[in-house]
Amino acid sequence: MEDTYQVIVVGAGFAGVAAARELGRKGVRVLLIDSNNYHQFQPLLYQVATSQLGVSAIARPLRSIFRRLKPVKVLTAEVTSVDAAGRSVTTALGDTFRAQVLVLAAGAVPNFFNIVGAEEHTFPLYSATDATRLAGSLTRLLDQADRESGGTVDVVVVGGGPTGVETAGALAENVKFVVPKYFSPELAARCRVHLVDMVPAVLNAFSAKSQDYARERLTKIGVRLHLGVGVEEVRGDGVRLADGTFIPGRIVVWAGGLKAGKVVSGSDLTQGKGGRIDVRTDLTAPDIEGVYVIGDAANMTDSTGAKLPQLGSVAQQAGKWAARNIHADLTGGTRKPFKYVDKGYMAMIGRGAAVAEIGRKRIQVQGPLAFVSWLLVHLALLSGFQQKVRALFSWLNGYITHSPAQVVVGHPQ
């Protein structure tokens, strides 16, 4: 089977959805392909993993998003190969689809950097499936520890970026508030959360002031920091660091970095850092016409040549910009270099605490004000009214009553 579209968008993350919506509004016939039938809000996956939010708060059906945009067709399928030069894709079922313009927004996968045992023994946190799997394993670990007496319950988070810091902070908050309430204070006293990173500071992309605040806050809520030394090996019972230190941990969360997925790495496009494609400033792939690469699949720069971080806001803006350039391609217009509006960085560090560096001037805010800003920004970015309501209710209920937002279904091991 082969079908032809004006534009094929591979991947329904921030970049892919933004591109498809913008093109659909302009009447362009689009095929949006993703292996999942929903769009997930990745910045909040750690809250699903720690039972602060339910999956329904961060996942929205793609057909709900595009139900009023008739030019956009949603296809749930796994893309197994890409012919960039021919601007076509083939799915696991053997169907081939061809377009005038191909957009690769297939996201990324965890980068384990060839560390022994990392892929086999860690819990990455890049999809809703990852988050629910981790939530179930954490619950089972606590249930088992509650049945037993003595011994510690250790969880190790690898990676001191925003995902690692937010995950470690949420885990420590659960130990402080949830475990004593639903299990026992004795079990809470036996729980330990570790954060490991090879660089000597957490939140490496942030200012020194934000880093110091994050470090102090994490330490205050009980996170044990192991900074400045990398992970040499991951085992089923913990991690061994490069200096020989062994940190026990029945659960190891991997927040150590990302690389381009197989859709990009298996294409005939020239790859750059992290296996991603070094796109031009107009977001097109080098050497091949009619191909755009956006989001975590690309190494992007703005109109000034500045390298852009792998952030949801960057991906979302890139998706809209690519759509405008594609429309120009289809209508005889002129492409324009991507102009990114820098909104800054944010990271939550537990209850009532966050850091925010806002705008290009990096206006710095720490503490409760940054925490409220973080909540408002993420609430605004969530896709769909129902998702916003569910998240807001879960946050209010969780912070007032210390109650988990979801029931984790699983079987004892």
Secondary structure, 3 states (H helix, E strand, C coil): CEEEEEEEEECCCHHHHHHHHHHHHCCCCEEEEECCCEEECHHHHHHHHCCCCCHHHHEEEHHHHCCCCCCEEEEECCEEEEECCCCEEEECCCCEEEEEEEEECCCEEECCCCCECHHHHCEECCCHHHHHHHHHHHHHHHHHHHHCCCCCEEEEEECCCHHHHHHHHHHHHHHHHHHHHHCCHHHHHCEEEEEEECCCCCCCCCCHHHHHHHHHHHHHCCEEEEECCCEEEEECCEEEECCCCEEECCEEEECCCEEECHHHHCCCCCECHHHCEECCCCCECCCCCCEEECHHHEECECCCCCECCCCHHHHHHHHHHHHHHHHHHHHCCCCCCCCCCCCEEEEECCCCCEEEEECCCCEEEECHHHHHHHHHHHHHHCCCHHHHHHHHHHHHHHHHHCCCCCCCCCCCC
